[in-house]
Amino acid sequence: MFKIGSSYTRKEIHNIVDGSMHVYLPTKIGQDVAACLTKDYDPQAPKVILVGHGPLNEKAANLLTTHSSAIPVFLKKAFNSWEYQGMF
């Protein structure tokens, strides 16, 4: 699937896990399928995810807390370059 340390575009991530290409917690059928984080908003990522405010962020965060399995986590390295961190 993904290789730790390798970078992917949001389109490549989407092609594998589906979900939105524009939100930080893309979902599919009511489940988060990945986390695409930036150090600007999540300085302790990938270990700590700061949800932020607003109904969409809070909904995605609530979905995340109900997961029984890990999801792939990516950190933004440059424009449209997301480095895979592993399953969290």
C-alpha positions as CSV (number, residue, x, y, z in Angstrom):
1,M,0.0,0.0,0.0
2,F,2.1,2.9,1.3
3,K,5.8,3.0,2.2
4,I,7.0,4.8,5.3
5,G,9.0,7.9,4.4
6,S,7.7,8.0,0.8
7,S,5.7,11.0,-0.4
8,Y,2.4,10.9,-2.2
9,T,0.1,13.4,-3.8
10,R,-3.5,13.8,-2.5
11,K,-4.7,12.2,-5.7
12,E,-2.5,9.1,-5.1
13,I,-3.7,8.8,-1.5
14,H,-7.3,9.2,-2.8
15,N,-6.8,6.5,-5.4
16,I,-5.9,4.0,-2.7
17,V,-8.1,5.0,0.3
18,D,-10.8,7.0,-1.4
19,G,-12.5,9.9,0.6
20,S,-12.1,13.6,-0.1
21,M,-8.9,15.1,-1.5
22,H,-9.5,18.4,0.3
23,V,-10.0,17.7,4.0
24,Y,-7.5,16.6,6.6
25,L,-9.5,13.6,7.7
26,P,-11.0,12.1,4.5
27,T,-13.9,9.8,5.1
28,K,-15.7,7.0,3.2
29,I,-19.1,5.6,4.2
30,G,-18.9,7.2,7.6
31,Q,-15.3,6.2,8.5
32,D,-12.1,8.2,8.4
33,V,-9.8,6.5,5.9
34,A,-6.6,8.6,6.4
35,A,-5.2,11.7,8.2
36,C,-3.4,14.3,6.1
37,L,-1.8,16.7,8.6
38,T,0.5,19.7,8.7
39,K,2.9,20.7,11.4
40,D,1.4,24.2,11.2
41,Y,-1.9,23.0,12.7
42,D,-0.6,19.8,14.3
43,P,2.9,20.4,15.7
44,Q,3.0,17.1,17.5
45,A,1.7,15.0,14.6
46,P,1.4,12.2,14.0
47,K,1.2,11.2,17.7
48,V,-1.2,14.1,18.5
49,I,-4.0,15.4,16.2
50,L,-5.5,18.8,17.1
51,V,-9.0,18.8,15.8
52,G,-9.8,22.5,15.5
53,H,-13.3,24.0,15.6
54,G,-16.4,23.8,13.5
55,P,-19.0,21.2,12.8
56,L,-17.1,19.4,10.0
57,N,-13.9,19.2,12.0
58,E,-15.7,17.9,15.1
59,K,-17.7,15.4,13.1
60,A,-14.5,14.0,11.5
61,A,-12.8,13.9,14.9
62,N,-15.8,12.0,16.5
63,L,-15.5,9.4,13.7
64,L,-11.8,9.1,14.4
65,T,-12.4,8.3,18.1
66,T,-14.7,5.4,17.1
67,H,-12.1,3.6,15.0
68,S,-11.2,0.1,16.1
69,S,-8.3,0.0,13.6
70,A,-5.5,2.2,12.6
71,I,-5.5,4.6,9.6
72,P,-2.7,5.8,7.4
73,V,-1.2,9.1,8.5
74,F,0.6,11.6,6.2
75,L,2.5,14.8,7.0
76,K,2.7,17.6,4.5
77,K,6.2,18.2,3.3
78,A,5.6,20.6,0.4
79,F,2.8,21.6,-2.0
80,N,0.9,18.4,-2.8
81,S,3.6,16.2,-1.2
82,W,2.5,14.1,1.7
83,E,5.0,11.9,3.5
84,Y,3.6,8.6,4.8
85,Q,4.2,8.2,8.6
86,G,2.6,4.8,9.2
87,M,-0.6,3.4,10.6
88,F,-1.9,5.1,13.7
